[in-house]
Amino acid sequence: MKNITLIAIVFFALCSFKQPGYEVGDNVADFSLPSTNGKTVALADYKDAKGFIVVFTCNHCPFAKKYETRINDLNKKYEKLGYPVIAINPNDAAQYEEDNFENMKKNAKAKKFTFPYLHDETQAVAKAFGATKTPDVFVVQKENGKLVLKYTGAIDDNTDSEKGVKEKYVEKAIDALLGGKSVETASTKAVGCSIKWKKA
Amino acid sequence: MLSLFLAAQIISGTTTVQEVSLQQLQNTFSQKDDILYVVNFWATWCKPCVGELPYFENANKNFPADKVKVILVSLDFPKEKERLKTFVSKREMASTVYHLNETNANVYINKIDSSWSGAIPATVFYKNGKKVLFHEGEFNQQELDSIINNLNNK
C-alpha cells in the first residue's frame, strides 16, 4: 500500500509538469511583448497579415542555433505572402545569461534577423501556447477575425543538416493554407532544449 | 606497464561510444531478463541533462547489475562525435553510452513515447520488453532512486 501511495505521488508530481496549451483548431489569444528593436509587438498590429509563424526560440540552445538561418529564410519567403515570423524567447535568463534581453538584441543584430524577436519575460505566452522546447513552431491563421492554430511542431525533418531535409513541414502547411486547403500534417515533433521555466 | 594500462582501462570505464540506430537501441532494452532498463536521452550541451547525469551514474553503480541497467542515449549531432567521446572519457562514465544515429526526430520521438514533446532530458523505463514509465524533464537522485525501487518492487 505504501508503495502504491508513493508511486501515485511520484506520478502526480511528474504529470503536473505537463503544459496544457493550444491544440490544432484552437483559437489563439493575442499577446503584446517587447521586441529587440525597441518596439512592443502584438499580432493585432499586423492588419494585413493572413496569419503568423510563431516560433519559440532562444540564443543558447544548439537546436535553436541550427535553425536561425532557416527561420530567417522562412520570414523572407512568407512575410510578403502574408505570414510573417514572430520569434519569442521564453527562457529564464537567470538560468541562461545568454538568453537575456541584451543578448537577444545582440544576437538579432549579429544574425540579421528580419523578424521581430520578442522577450516573453513572464513566460505567460509560452505557457498559453503550450510550448515545451526551443525551437517550437506554431502556424496561426486569421479566420473571421480570430486566430486559429493550424500547425504545430518542427520546422522540417532534419535539424542537423539543411541539405538533408526531405520534408519542410512549416512551408508545406503554409502553402496549403495559401492555397485554401487544409494542412495535411498538422502536428510534428522535433528534439529541442526544454524551455527553462522560472523556478518557483 | 601492462597492469598500469589495464588499471587505466578499468578506471576510465566505458570510454567507447557506440553509434546505434533506433532499432538497435530498442533491441538492447527490450530483453525479457527481469532487468529494469533506465534509458535516458541527453546531450553534452544540455545543461539540465548534464546536471542529472551523476544521478544516473550513481543508480547504475548502486543498484545490482542484474536488476538495473542504465543506458545513456546521446542526441548530440553526428559531427560532435569526438566531443561526446571526450566528454564520456573525461568524466569516466561507467554507464553504457550510445550515440543515436537517426535524423528524423518526428519519427523516432513518437516511437519512444507518443507523449514526448521532444524536449530533453527525457527518460524511459523498460522491463521485460515493456515500457513501464516515461518521464520528460529532469530528476534529482531521490526521485530517480524511488522510481527505480518502486518499478522494481512491482
Interface residues (C-beta under 8 A of the other chain):
Chain A: N3 L6 I7 V10 A13 L14 F17 P62 K66 Q95 Y96 T132 K133 D136 G153 A154 D157 N158 T159 D160 S161 G164 K166 Y169 T188 K189 A190 V191 G192 C193 S194 I195
Chain B: A43 W45 C46 K47 P48 L75 F77 P78 K79 T103 N104 A105 N106 I109 N110 W116 S117 G118 A119 I120 P121 H135 E136 G137 E143 S146 I147 N150 N153
